[in-house]
Amino acid sequence: MSETPAPEGLEAQVIDVLKTCFDPEIPVDIYQLGMIYKITIENDDQVEIEMTLTSPACPAIGTLPGEVEDKVKTLDEVNQAKVNLVWDPPWNPDMMSEAAKLELGMM
C-alpha cells in the first residue's frame, strides 16, 4: 500500500490555515475532524474548498464557512477563496484523523 505524498506549496499553506479553524463545540480543528472534503487550486491563486459540518443543524453554519474563506484569503498567494458547503457524504466520526480521535478520547 503506497502512502499519499504530503501536499506542497499553496495547498500545504491552505491546510495550515484550515488547522486554525475550529468547530465551536469540538476542541479539534476542522481539518483533523474530516470536515474538509476537497481543496482545489486553479490558476495558482484561486482556492475552492468543499467542506461540511457535523450536521445541517450545526450552530456554526452561519459563521464557520465564512471564517474559513476569510482566513484562506489572508494568504499572500491567494487572490480568491470560495467555500462550498456540502452535505453529501454526511459527516460522521469515522472521518476524523487518528489524532483527532485521540484528542477526543475516542481511541
Helices and strands as residue ranges (DSSP letters): H 9-18, E 36-42, E 46-51, G 59-62, H 64-73, E 80-85, G 93-95, H 98-103
